[in-house]
Amino acid sequence: MDAAIGVLTDRLPAIRDYTPRQMSHTEKDYAYIVRFLCAAVLCDDPRLFSEFLDWQQTVLTSRGLPPSVLPTSMAALADVIPENYRRAYALCRTAAGSQAPALVGAHPRTSTR
């Protein structure tokens, strides 16, 4: 999670100016995202993750964040997922790509299992 937040901070430099409360929300959001990602992988049900992300997008929008924050967050998370977690990586890349195709870059991991 810390590594993903580090990558996200590089991609969205405004995060450096977050108040402690905003940073706390960001860390909690990432924790929930990771939990739902794990649940989706363990249950082999990607809908658990995608439906949670739909809800999360609503939450982030209600906080006044731009719609690009969640796809950027998913791309950042995908970039720090270890090589042997291909299904989790694929779910994050799919989430990033389905909301913002320009964020999805080439990556050597091609298998989803």
N, CA and C atoms as an extended XYZ file, in Angstrom:
339
Properties=species:S:1:pos:R:3:atomname:S:1:resname:S:1:resid:I:1 pbc="F F F"
N         0.824       -1.182        0.000 N   MET     1
C         0.000        0.000        0.000 CA  MET     1
C         0.873        1.251        0.000 C   MET     1
N         1.916        1.261        0.826 N   ASP     2
C         2.791        2.428        0.874 CA  ASP     2
C         3.457        2.680       -0.475 C   ASP     2
N         3.875        1.601       -1.121 N   ALA     3
C         4.508        1.750       -2.433 CA  ALA     3
C         3.514        2.325       -3.448 C   ALA     3
N         2.275        1.849       -3.409 N   ALA     4
C         1.258        2.355       -4.338 CA  ALA     4
C         0.973        3.832       -4.081 C   ALA     4
N         0.921        4.225       -2.824 N   ILE     5
C         0.694        5.633       -2.498 CA  ILE     5
C         1.883        6.471       -2.967 C   ILE     5
N         3.079        5.919       -2.868 N   GLY     6
C         4.260        6.616       -3.380 CA  GLY     6
C         4.186        6.837       -4.877 C   GLY     6
N         3.797        5.808       -5.623 N   VAL     7
C         3.639        5.932       -7.075 CA  VAL     7
C         2.530        6.929       -7.393 C   VAL     7
N         1.421        6.836       -6.661 N   LEU     8
C         0.302        7.751       -6.876 CA  LEU     8
C         0.725        9.197       -6.623 C   LEU     8
N         1.526        9.419       -5.592 N   THR     9
C         2.008       10.768       -5.279 CA  THR     9
C         2.885       11.306       -6.414 C   THR     9
N         3.671       10.435       -7.030 N   ASP    10
C         4.470       10.857       -8.182 CA  ASP    10
C         3.580       11.250       -9.362 C   ASP    10
N         2.466       10.543       -9.530 N   ARG    11
C         1.565       10.802      -10.657 CA  ARG    11
C         0.596       11.944      -10.394 C   ARG    11
N         0.263       12.147       -9.128 N   LEU    12
C        -0.641       13.231       -8.732 CA  LEU    12
C         0.057       14.061       -7.650 C   LEU    12
N         0.960       14.940       -8.033 N   PRO    13
C         1.752       15.690       -7.048 CA  PRO    13
C         0.923       16.491       -6.041 C   PRO    13
N        -0.317       16.793       -6.355 N   ALA    14
C        -1.163       17.536       -5.412 CA  ALA    14
C        -1.330       16.796       -4.088 C   ALA    14
N        -1.123       15.492       -4.096 N   ILE    15
C        -1.247       14.697       -2.877 CA  ILE    15
C        -0.244       15.166       -1.818 C   ILE    15
N         0.879       15.679       -2.269 N   ARG    16
C         1.895       16.166       -1.317 CA  ARG    16
C         1.357       17.290       -0.437 C   ARG    16
N         0.339       17.980       -0.926 N   ASP    17
C        -0.245       19.102       -0.178 CA  ASP    17
C        -1.480       18.703        0.619 C   ASP    17
N        -1.786       17.420        0.667 N   TYR    18
C        -2.960       16.968        1.406 CA  TYR    18
C        -2.801       17.276        2.896 C   TYR    18
N        -3.935       17.582        3.501 N   THR    19
C        -3.967       17.723        4.953 CA  THR    19
C        -3.852       16.325        5.563 C   THR    19
N        -3.549       16.236        6.844 N   PRO    20
C        -3.515       14.909        7.483 CA  PRO    20
C        -4.843       14.158        7.313 C   PRO    20
N        -5.948       14.870        7.374 N   ARG    21
C        -7.253       14.215        7.202 CA  ARG    21
C        -7.409       13.664        5.784 C   ARG    21
N        -7.027       14.445        4.780 N   GLN    22
C        -7.114       13.970        3.401 CA  GLN    22
C        -6.199       12.760        3.179 C   GLN    22
N        -5.001       12.804        3.757 N   MET    23
C        -4.078       11.680        3.612 CA  MET    23
C        -4.624       10.443        4.301 C   MET    23
N        -5.262       10.640        5.439 N   SER    24
C        -5.881        9.518        6.143 CA  SER    24
C        -6.975        8.880        5.282 C   SER    24
N        -7.789        9.707        4.636 N   HIS    25
C        -8.824        9.184        3.734 CA  HIS    25
C        -8.189        8.404        2.586 C   HIS    25
N        -7.115        8.925        2.029 N   THR    26
C        -6.438        8.258        0.915 CA  THR    26
C        -5.914        6.894        1.351 C   THR    26
N        -5.277        6.839        2.507 N   GLU    27
C        -4.750        5.572        3.013 CA  GLU    27
C        -5.866        4.575        3.305 C   GLU    27
N        -6.952        5.043        3.889 N   LYS    28
C        -8.091        4.150        4.159 CA  LYS    28
C        -8.722        3.662        2.864 C   LYS    28
N        -8.847        4.552        1.886 N   ASP    29
C        -9.400        4.149        0.589 CA  ASP    29
C        -8.556        3.056       -0.043 C   ASP    29
N        -7.251        3.239       -0.017 N   TYR    30
C        -6.362        2.208       -0.575 CA  TYR    30
C        -6.489        0.900        0.193 C   TYR    30
N        -6.610        0.968        1.494 N   ALA    31
C        -6.762       -0.257        2.286 CA  ALA    31
C        -8.028       -1.008        1.876 C   ALA    31
N        -9.123       -0.289        1.697 N   TYR    32
C       -10.359       -0.939        1.253 CA  TYR    32
C       -10.206       -1.510       -0.151 C   TYR    32
N        -9.568       -0.767       -1.017 N   ILE    33
C        -9.358       -1.245       -2.385 CA  ILE    33
C        -8.575       -2.557       -2.367 C   ILE    33
N        -7.517       -2.607       -1.577 N   VAL    34
C        -6.698       -3.820       -1.501 CA  VAL    34
C        -7.512       -4.980       -0.927 C   VAL    34
N        -8.320       -4.712        0.083 N   ARG    35
C        -9.163       -5.781        0.652 CA  ARG    35
C       -10.139       -6.338       -0.383 C   ARG    35
N       -10.780       -5.464       -1.127 N   PHE    36
C       -11.730       -5.934       -2.134 CA  PHE    36
C       -11.014       -6.628       -3.288 C   PHE    36
N        -9.827       -6.168       -3.621 N   LEU    37
C        -9.027       -6.836       -4.636 CA  LEU    37
C        -8.697       -8.253       -4.186 C   LEU    37
N        -8.256       -8.404       -2.953 N   CYS    38
C        -7.956       -9.735       -2.411 CA  CYS    38
C        -9.192      -10.624       -2.408 C   CYS    38
N       -10.317      -10.083       -1.999 N   ALA    39
C       -11.560      -10.867       -1.970 CA  ALA    39
C       -11.932      -11.332       -3.371 C   ALA    39
N       -11.814      -10.457       -4.339 N   ALA    40
C       -12.163      -10.820       -5.718 CA  ALA    40
C       -11.257      -11.928       -6.240 C   ALA    40
N        -9.974      -11.845       -5.924 N   VAL    41
C        -9.031      -12.873       -6.366 CA  VAL    41
C        -9.315      -14.193       -5.645 C   VAL    41
N        -9.493      -14.134       -4.334 N   LEU    42
C        -9.724      -15.361       -3.560 CA  LEU    42
C       -11.024      -16.058       -3.944 C   LEU    42
N       -12.050      -15.261       -4.244 N   CYS    43
C       -13.352      -15.836       -4.622 CA  CYS    43
C       -13.468      -16.072       -6.121 C   CYS    43
N       -12.453      -15.658       -6.853 N   ASP    44
C       -12.468      -15.752       -8.319 CA  ASP    44
C       -13.726      -15.088       -8.890 C   ASP    44
N       -14.024      -13.906       -8.357 N   ASP    45
C       -15.204      -13.151       -8.791 CA  ASP    45
C       -14.826      -11.677       -8.982 C   ASP    45
N       -14.428      -11.301      -10.182 N   PRO    46
C       -13.997       -9.927      -10.429 CA  PRO    46
C       -15.085       -8.887      -10.171 C   PRO    46
N       -16.343       -9.322      -10.141 N   ARG    47
C       -17.430       -8.364       -9.870 CA  ARG    47
C       -17.319       -7.758       -8.474 C   ARG    47
N       -16.805       -8.519       -7.526 N   LEU    48
C       -16.611       -7.969       -6.178 CA  LEU    48
C       -15.760       -6.702       -6.239 C   LEU    48
N       -14.730       -6.750       -7.042 N   PHE    49
C       -13.815       -5.617       -7.166 CA  PHE    49
C       -14.436       -4.505       -8.013 C   PHE    49
N       -14.995       -4.851       -9.148 N   SER    50
C       -15.526       -3.812      -10.034 CA  SER    50
C       -16.721       -3.088       -9.412 C   SER    50
N       -17.578       -3.811       -8.713 N   GLU    51
C       -18.723       -3.161       -8.076 CA  GLU    51
C       -18.281       -2.279       -6.914 C   GLU    51
N       -17.262       -2.720       -6.182 N   PHE    52
C       -16.726       -1.870       -5.121 CA  PHE    52
C       -16.133       -0.598       -5.720 C   PHE    52
N       -15.406       -0.728       -6.822 N   LEU    53
C       -14.802        0.449       -7.443 CA  LEU    53
C       -15.864        1.416       -7.962 C   LEU    53
N       -16.975        0.902       -8.449 N   ASP    54
C       -18.078        1.790       -8.862 CA  ASP    54
C       -18.549        2.617       -7.668 C   ASP    54
N       -18.719        1.951       -6.531 N   TRP    55
C       -19.134        2.651       -5.321 CA  TRP    55
C       -18.054        3.631       -4.877 C   TRP    55
N       -16.791        3.203       -4.912 N   GLN    56
C       -15.680        4.051       -4.498 CA  GLN    56
C       -15.609        5.309       -5.358 C   GLN    56
N       -15.882        5.169       -6.646 N   GLN    57
C       -15.871        6.338       -7.533 CA  GLN    57
C       -16.922        7.348       -7.078 C   GLN    57
N       -18.071        6.880       -6.664 N   THR    58
C       -19.118        7.763       -6.151 CA  THR    58
C       -18.641        8.493       -4.898 C   THR    58
N       -17.983        7.767       -4.011 N   VAL    59
C       -17.456        8.370       -2.780 CA  VAL    59
C       -16.425        9.447       -3.111 C   VAL    59
N       -15.501        9.124       -3.991 N   LEU    60
C       -14.453       10.080       -4.333 CA  LEU    60
C       -15.025       11.323       -5.009 C   LEU    60
N       -15.987       11.120       -5.870 N   THR    61
C       -16.633       12.252       -6.540 CA  THR    61
C       -17.349       13.130       -5.521 C   THR    61
N       -18.005       12.505       -4.541 N   SER    62
C       -18.707       13.286       -3.513 CA  SER    62
C       -17.736       14.098       -2.665 C   SER    62
N       -16.481       13.671       -2.605 N   ARG    63
C       -15.454       14.418       -1.883 CA  ARG    63
C       -14.845       15.535       -2.735 C   ARG    63
N       -15.295       15.641       -3.976 N   GLY    64
C       -14.805       16.692       -4.852 CA  GLY    64
C       -13.562       16.334       -5.637 C   GLY    64
N       -13.196       15.057       -5.660 N   LEU    65
C       -12.025       14.640       -6.419 CA  LEU    65
C       -12.401       14.433       -7.886 C   LEU    65
N       -11.470       14.684       -8.797 N   PRO    66
C       -11.766       14.489      -10.219 CA  PRO    66
C       -11.931       13.007      -10.553 C   PRO    66
N       -12.711       12.689      -11.576 N   PRO    67
C       -12.954       11.289      -11.949 CA  PRO    67
C       -11.684       10.510      -12.297 C   PRO    67
N       -10.622       11.195      -12.652 N   SER    68
C        -9.382       10.514      -13.040 CA  SER    68
C        -8.613        9.930      -11.858 C   SER    68
N        -8.970       10.300      -10.642 N   VAL    69
C        -8.209        9.842       -9.471 CA  VAL    69
C        -8.270        8.325       -9.313 C   VAL    69
N        -9.429        7.726       -9.451 N   LEU    70
C        -9.528        6.279       -9.234 CA  LEU    70
C        -8.776        5.489      -10.309 C   LEU    70
N        -8.939        5.792      -11.594 N   PRO    71
C        -8.148        5.046      -12.577 CA  PRO    71
C        -6.638        5.225      -12.380 C   PRO    71
N        -6.235        6.426      -12.023 N   THR    72
C        -4.816        6.664      -11.760 CA  THR    72
C        -4.364        5.843      -10.556 C   THR    72
N        -5.215        5.754       -9.546 N   SER    73
C        -4.906        4.951       -8.360 CA  SER    73
C        -4.785        3.472       -8.712 C   SER    73
N        -5.658        2.991       -9.588 N   MET    74
C        -5.608        1.584       -9.976 CA  MET    74
C        -4.354        1.282      -10.784 C   MET    74
N        -3.966        2.196      -11.649 N   ALA    75
C        -2.730        2.008      -12.422 CA  ALA    75
C        -1.523        2.013      -11.491 C   ALA    75
N        -1.520        2.891      -10.491 N   ALA    76
C        -0.413        2.940       -9.528 CA  ALA    76
C        -0.341        1.643       -8.729 C   ALA    76
N        -1.481        1.143       -8.317 N   LEU    77
C        -1.506       -0.116       -7.569 CA  LEU    77
C        -1.004       -1.265       -8.436 C   LEU    77
N        -1.448       -1.312       -9.677 N   ALA    78
C        -0.999       -2.372      -10.586 CA  ALA    78
C         0.515       -2.348      -10.747 C   ALA    78
N         1.089       -1.168      -10.771 N   ASP    79
C         2.530       -1.056      -10.982 CA  ASP    79
C         3.364       -1.585       -9.825 C   ASP    79
N         2.768       -1.756       -8.657 N   VAL    80
C         3.542       -2.253       -7.510 CA  VAL    80
C         3.152       -3.668       -7.089 C   VAL    80
N         2.215       -4.265       -7.798 N   ILE    81
C         1.816       -5.642       -7.478 CA  ILE    81
C         2.933       -6.590       -7.900 C   ILE    81
N         3.350       -7.484       -7.024 N   PRO    82
C         4.432       -8.418       -7.366 CA  PRO    82
C         4.089       -9.284       -8.582 C   PRO    82
N         5.121       -9.679       -9.264 N   GLU    83
C         5.012      -10.447      -10.515 CA  GLU    83
C         4.119      -11.680      -10.394 C   GLU    83
N         4.154      -12.372       -9.270 N   ASN    84
C         3.407      -13.629       -9.146 CA  ASN    84
C         1.927      -13.430       -8.793 C   ASN    84
N         1.453      -12.198       -8.729 N   TYR    85
C         0.032      -11.921       -8.463 CA  TYR    85
C        -0.652      -11.447       -9.740 C   TYR    85
N        -0.594      -12.266      -10.753 N   ARG    86
C        -1.073      -11.873      -12.088 CA  ARG    86
C        -2.570      -11.547      -12.128 C   ARG    86
N        -3.371      -12.295      -11.397 N   ARG    87
C        -4.820      -12.028      -11.419 CA  ARG    87
C        -5.126      -10.674      -10.789 C   ARG    87
N        -4.474      -10.362       -9.684 N   ALA    88
C        -4.676       -9.056       -9.039 CA  ALA    88
C        -4.201       -7.939       -9.962 C   ALA    88
N        -3.064       -8.139      -10.587 N   TYR    89
C        -2.542       -7.161      -11.539 CA  TYR    89
C        -3.547       -6.924      -12.669 C   TYR    89
N        -4.074       -8.001      -13.221 N   ALA    90
C        -5.018       -7.887      -14.332 CA  ALA    90
C        -6.289       -7.147      -13.906 C   ALA    90
N        -6.784       -7.414      -12.713 N   LEU    91
C        -7.977       -6.708      -12.239 CA  LEU    91
C        -7.714       -5.212      -12.098 C   LEU    91
N        -6.553       -4.849      -11.581 N   CYS    92
C        -6.225       -3.422      -11.436 CA  CYS    92
C        -6.065       -2.758      -12.796 C   CYS    92
N        -5.389       -3.428      -13.711 N   ARG    93
C        -5.218       -2.864      -15.057 CA  ARG    93
C        -6.568       -2.735      -15.764 C   ARG    93
N        -7.424       -3.715      -15.598 N   THR    94
C        -8.756       -3.635      -16.197 CA  THR    94
C        -9.502       -2.443      -15.619 C   THR    94
N        -9.430       -2.264      -14.308 N   ALA    95
C       -10.110       -1.131      -13.668 CA  ALA    95
C        -9.546        0.191      -14.169 C   ALA    95
N        -8.246        0.286      -14.293 N   ALA    96
C        -7.632        1.517      -14.787 CA  ALA    96
C        -8.034        1.759      -16.232 C   ALA    96
N        -8.037        0.699      -17.020 N   GLY    97
C        -8.343        0.836      -18.443 CA  GLY    97
C        -9.803        1.082      -18.730 C   GLY    97
N       -10.690        0.499      -17.939 N   SER    98
C       -12.116        0.668      -18.211 CA  SER    98
C       -12.579        2.074      -17.880 C   SER    98
N       -11.848        2.761      -17.011 N   GLN    99
C       -12.236        4.110      -16.637 CA  GLN    99
C       -11.393        5.168      -17.336 C   GLN    99
N       -10.195        4.804      -17.767 N   ALA   100
C        -9.327        5.760      -18.432 CA  ALA   100
C        -8.313        5.002      -19.285 C   ALA   100
N        -8.697        4.631      -20.516 N   PRO   101
C        -7.829        3.800      -21.344 CA  PRO   101
C        -6.423        4.358      -21.534 C   PRO   101
N        -6.250        5.662      -21.516 N   ALA   102
C        -4.934        6.243      -21.743 CA  ALA   102
C        -3.962        5.927      -20.610 C   ALA   102
N        -4.465        5.543      -19.456 N   LEU   103
C        -3.587        5.250      -18.324 CA  LEU   103
C        -2.936        3.886      -18.429 C   LEU   103
N        -3.484        3.015      -19.220 N   VAL   104
C        -2.976        1.648      -19.281 CA  VAL   104
C        -1.799        1.612      -20.232 C   VAL   104
N        -0.642        1.264      -19.696 N   GLY   105
C         0.550        1.176      -20.522 CA  GLY   105
C         0.931       -0.258      -20.765 C   GLY   105
N         1.908       -0.454      -21.617 N   ALA   106
C         2.403       -1.800      -21.880 CA  ALA   106
C         3.099       -2.318      -20.635 C   ALA   106
N         2.891       -3.560      -20.360 N   HIS   107
C         3.514       -4.182      -19.204 CA  HIS   107
C         3.861       -5.616      -19.574 C   HIS   107
N         4.982       -6.109      -19.104 N   PRO   108
C         5.410       -7.465      -19.513 CA  PRO   108
C         4.512       -8.586      -19.018 C   PRO   108
N         3.646       -8.335      -18.066 N   ARG   109
C         2.791       -9.393      -17.536 CA  ARG   109
C         1.570       -9.532      -18.446 C   ARG   109
N         1.466      -10.651      -19.091 N   THR   110
C         0.357      -10.831      -20.017 CA  THR   110
C        -0.637      -11.883      -19.569 C   THR   110
N        -0.232      -12.774      -18.693 N   SER   111
C        -1.126      -13.810      -18.215 CA  SER   111
C        -1.976      -13.283      -17.066 C   SER   111
N        -3.241      -13.725      -16.989 N   THR   112
C        -4.110      -13.308      -15.898 CA  THR   112
C        -4.160      -14.343      -14.786 C   THR   112
N        -3.492      -15.440      -14.908 N   ARG   113
C        -3.478      -16.484      -13.859 CA  ARG   113
C        -2.074      -16.816      -13.473 C   ARG   113
